[in-house]
Amino acid sequence: MSRPPVTARGVAALHATSTWQLPDGWVRISSQRWGPFVIRELVRRPDGQIVELTARRRRKGHGPAPADTARPVPVRAHAVVWAPHDIGWWVAALFIVGSACFAIGSAPMLSSVASPKLISSIYFVGSLFFTSAAYLQYLQAINARGTGEQPAIHRWFAAVPQSLGWWAAAVQLAGTVFFNVTTFAALHTGFTVHQENLRVWSPDFFGSVCFLIASWFAIEEIREPNTGRRWRWHDISWRIVWVNMIGSIFFMASAIAAFVRPATDELVSASIANGGTFLGALCFLWGAWLLLVELGTATTYEPAVRNTQ
């Protein structure tokens, strides 16, 4: 499957405003925004080639991509299984381990053979891997250069409110911290119903809300002009954001079902709470693997695009 050609309809859907600086000799054709955020630009290089700059590729340091059908997107892409020099590889690897921990902890019938303490410990370890991966994504967002090179780490904490990718990364990072809190609290026993809902359920619920919001931002970050394409299965980035959105929905269903009803001291639905976590973790595991595939399909072009942030 190849990228759609640059058509008058597609260009008409873009706005001619941008905050992204271009190298000398590059000519901006148009820019696409989602609300106040620039998410895509079409530019003409000095050699005459029209390329596409997207917020996601820029955030990950993948550089511009062809905006026409000259170079197809591979249908069968291969994951980069070993690239420890690349921050994107670490993001994927840490999410894989974290997702695997949540999938193991919520595996069907595990509670019949493992102690609650062991299961809670597995969740807590998984949440730490989640937070580590989310923080690396946050570093990518605040140090994005869009040059097609690995983002150099110049800042460890920063606010980049004009970047939709920063909002997605920051909200997701907050969600993982909530999961740290809930899984750590779950290591302890003897809570009253009120304490259980306050210390365990509440951060779980707010973390799930954060994951939903972050997934929505990630989907909007790769929004395309009105070309009529809705189903983009062969677009790796499209698969990643939607698989993660489905995982976030499962996590939210799990959180809602895990509320302890004061009248009965029972969960709303133990089976939904456990099943939602398990299915959500499998989705995140799949999405993390696809990050390695996305890394393998990333192609850069020179000269580099400079970042003004």
C-alpha positions in Angstrom: 0.0 0.0 0.0 1.4 3.4 -1.0 1.0 6.9 0.3 -1.8 8.9 -1.4 -0.6 11.4 -4.0 -0.6 15.1 -3.2 -4.0 16.2 -4.6 -5.7 19.6 -4.8 -8.3 18.3 -2.4 -5.6 17.2 0.1 -3.8 20.5 -0.1 -7.1 22.5 0.2 -7.6 20.7 3.5 -4.4 22.2 4.9 -3.9 25.7 6.4 -0.9 27.9 5.4 0.4 28.5 8.9 3.2 26.8 10.7 5.6 27.0 13.6 8.1 24.6 12.1 11.3 26.2 10.7 12.6 24.8 7.3 16.1 24.6 6.0 17.3 27.1 3.4 15.8 26.4 0.0 12.8 24.4 1.3 9.4 25.9 0.3 6.3 25.4 2.5 3.3 24.4 0.4 0.8 24.1 3.2 0.2 23.1 6.8 -2.5 21.0 8.5 -3.6 21.8 12.0 -5.7 20.0 14.6 -7.0 22.9 16.7 -3.9 25.0 17.6 -1.4 22.1 16.9 0.5 21.7 13.6 0.4 18.0 12.7 1.5 17.9 9.1 3.2 20.0 6.5 3.8 19.6 2.8 7.1 21.2 1.6 9.1 21.3 -1.6 12.8 20.5 -1.3 15.4 22.2 -3.4 15.5 19.2 -5.7 11.8 19.6 -6.5 10.6 16.6 -4.4 7.5 17.2 -2.3 7.9 15.7 1.1 5.6 15.4 4.1 6.6 16.4 7.6 4.4 15.0 10.3 4.3 15.7 14.0 4.8 12.0 14.9 7.8 11.5 12.7 9.3 14.8 13.8 8.8 13.8 17.5 10.5 10.5 16.9 13.3 11.9 14.9 12.4 10.0 11.7 12.5 13.0 9.4 10.3 13.8 6.4 8.8 11.2 4.1 7.7 11.2 0.4 4.3 12.8 0.0 3.5 11.0 -3.3 3.4 7.4 -4.5 7.1 7.3 -5.5 8.0 5.2 -2.6 5.5 2.6 -1.2 5.1 1.8 2.4 6.1 -1.8 3.0 3.1 -4.2 3.6 5.4 -6.7 5.3 7.7 -4.8 7.6 10.2 -6.3 10.0 10.7 -5.3 13.5 14.0 -4.0 14.8 14.7 -6.5 17.5 18.0 -5.1 18.7 18.9 -1.4 18.6 19.9 -0.2 22.1 21.5 2.9 20.7 18.0 4.2 19.7 15.7 5.7 22.3 12.7 4.5 20.3 13.9 0.9 20.7 14.0 1.4 24.5 10.5 2.8 24.5 9.2 -0.3 22.8 11.2 -2.7 24.8 10.1 -1.3 28.1 6.5 -1.2 27.1 6.8 -4.8 26.0 8.0 -5.9 29.4 5.5 -3.8 31.2 2.6 -5.0 29.1 3.8 -8.6 29.6 3.8 -8.2 33.4 0.2 -6.9 33.3 -0.9 -9.7 31.0 0.8 -12.3 33.3 -0.7 -10.8 36.4 -4.2 -10.9 35.0 -3.9 -14.2 33.2 -7.0 -16.4 33.6 -6.9 -18.8 36.5 -3.6 -17.4 37.8 -5.3 -16.2 41.0 -6.1 -19.9 41.7 -2.4 -20.9 41.8 -0.6 -17.6 42.9 -1.0 -15.5 46.0 -2.5 -12.0 45.8 0.8 -10.6 47.0 2.7 -12.2 44.1 0.1 -11.0 41.6 0.2 -7.5 43.0 4.0 -7.5 42.9 3.9 -8.4 39.2 1.6 -5.5 38.5 3.8 -3.1 40.4 6.9 -4.2 38.5 5.0 -3.8 35.2 3.9 -0.3 36.2 7.5 0.7 36.7 8.4 -0.5 33.2 5.4 1.5 31.9 6.6 4.6 33.6 10.1 4.2 32.3 8.9 3.8 28.7 6.5 6.7 29.1 9.2 9.0 30.4 11.4 8.1 27.4 8.5 9.1 25.1 8.3 12.3 27.0 12.0 12.9 26.5 11.5 12.4 22.7 8.7 14.9 22.7 10.5 17.7 24.6 13.8 17.2 22.6 12.2 16.7 19.2 14.2 18.1 16.3 12.6 16.5 13.3 16.0 16.1 11.7 15.8 12.4 11.0 18.5 11.8 13.7 18.2 10.5 17.2 16.9 13.4 19.4 19.7 14.6 21.6 18.8 14.8 25.2 19.2 18.5 26.1 16.3 18.7 28.5 15.0 16.4 31.1 11.8 18.2 31.9 10.0 20.9 29.9 6.6 22.1 28.8 6.0 22.3 25.0 2.3 23.1 25.0 2.3 23.9 21.2 3.1 20.3 20.5 0.3 17.7 20.4 2.8 15.0 20.8 4.0 16.5 24.0 0.5 16.5 25.4 0.1 12.8 24.4 3.4 11.9 26.1 2.8 14.0 29.2 -0.7 12.8 29.8 0.4 9.2 29.3 3.3 9.7 31.7 0.9 11.0 34.3 -1.3 7.9 33.7 1.6 5.6 34.4 2.4 7.4 37.6 -1.2 6.8 38.7 -0.7 3.1 37.9 2.5 3.2 40.1 0.4 4.5 42.9 -2.5 2.0 42.5 -0.2 -1.0 42.1 1.9 0.0 45.1 -1.2 0.5 47.3 -2.5 -2.9 46.2 0.6 -4.5 47.8 -0.9 -3.7 51.1 -3.9 -5.4 52.7 -6.4 -4.6 55.5 -8.0 -1.6 53.9 -11.6 -0.7 54.6 -13.9 -0.4 51.5 -13.5 3.4 51.6 -9.7 3.1 51.8 -9.7 0.5 49.0 -11.6 2.8 46.7 -9.6 5.8 47.6 -6.1 4.4 47.5 -6.4 1.6 45.0 -9.4 2.2 42.8 -9.1 6.0 42.4 -5.6 6.1 40.9 -6.4 3.2 38.7 -9.4 5.0 37.4 -7.5 8.3 36.8 -4.7 6.4 35.2 -7.1 4.8 32.8 -8.6 8.2 32.0 -5.1 9.5 31.2 -4.4 6.6 28.9 -7.7 7.2 27.0 -6.9 10.9 26.6 -3.3 10.2 25.5 -4.5 7.6 23.0 -7.0 10.1 21.6 -4.2 12.8 21.2 -2.0 10.2 19.4 -4.8 9.4 17.0 -5.3 13.1 16.2 -1.6 13.5 15.8 -1.6 11.3 12.7 -4.9 12.6 11.3 -4.8 12.9 7.5 -6.3 15.5 5.2 -9.8 14.7 3.9 -8.6 12.2 1.4 -11.4 9.8 2.1 -9.1 7.2 3.7 -10.4 6.0 7.0 -9.1 2.4 7.2 -5.3 2.5 7.0 -4.3 -0.9 8.3 -1.0 -1.0 6.3 0.1 2.3 8.0 2.1 1.1 11.0 1.5 4.3 12.9 -2.2 4.1 12.4 -2.2 0.5 13.7 -0.1 1.5 16.8 -2.4 4.4 17.9 -5.6 2.4 17.4 -4.4 -0.8 19.0 -3.4 1.4 22.0 -6.8 3.1 22.0 -8.5 -0.3 22.2 -6.1 -1.3 25.0 -7.0 2.0 26.8 -10.7 1.2 26.5 -10.2 -2.2 28.0 -8.2 -0.7 30.9 -11.0 1.8 31.5 -13.6 -1.0 31.5 -11.4 -2.9 34.0 -11.1 0.2 36.3 -14.8 0.8 36.3 -15.5 -2.9 37.1 -13.0 -2.9 39.9 -14.9 -0.4 42.0 -15.8 -1.9 45.4 -19.5 -1.4 46.2 -19.8 -0.3 49.9 -23.1 -2.2 50.2 -21.7 -5.6 49.4 -17.9 -5.2 49.8 -17.6 -6.8 46.3 -16.2 -5.5 43.0 -18.7 -4.4 40.4 -17.5 -7.3 38.3 -14.3 -9.2 39.1 -14.4 -11.0 35.8 -14.6 -7.8 33.8 -11.9 -6.2 35.9 -9.5 -9.0 35.4 -10.5 -9.6 31.7 -10.2 -6.0 30.8 -6.7 -5.8 32.3 -5.7 -8.9 30.4 -7.0 -7.8 27.0 -5.8 -4.3 27.5 -2.3 -5.6 28.3 -2.3 -7.8 25.2 -3.2 -4.7 23.1 -0.4 -2.7 24.6 2.0 -5.6 24.1 1.0 -5.7 20.4 1.3 -1.9 20.1 4.7 -2.0 21.7 5.8 -4.6 19.2 4.5 -2.5 16.4 6.8 0.3 17.7 9.7 -1.9 16.7 8.2 -2.4 13.3 7.7 1.4 12.9 11.3 1.9 13.9 12.3 -0.6 11.1 10.3 1.3 8.5 11.5 4.8 9.4 13.3 6.5 6.6 15.1 9.8 6.8 15.9 12.3 4.1 18.5 15.1 3.9 18.9 18.0 4.3 17.6 17.9 7.8 14.7 19.9 9.1 15.6 22.2 12.0 13.4 22.5 15.0 12.7 25.8 16.6 11.6 24.5 19.9 
